[in-house]
Amino acid sequence: MSSIEIVLTIISVAGTLSSIMFAYLAFKRGNKTENKAEGKNEGVLISDIGYIKSSIDRIEKSIDKLQEENSTLKERIVKVESELDNHVRNKAIHSGGIKK
């Protein structure tokens, strides 16, 4: 083998090894960037889920308050209806009034 052949062989081996090394480094860099993007997306999703959960909690509290108010109104309506029935059934009021 001549010295030119030896130099060309060394250059070709070095070129092959460097191309493999650059490919590996590019893969690692792309993988790292991809992991960052995935982490960011996951953080956004977790944040959104937390916001949805807090919104549902507020809605549940509002519903509980409305149910209490509804129950109170039902009780008041029952009392009013009872008083109205008593008033309508009181014949003394409708037959000419109460005499003193």
Residue pairs with C-beta under 8 A, 6 or more apart in sequence:
87 93
88 94
92 98
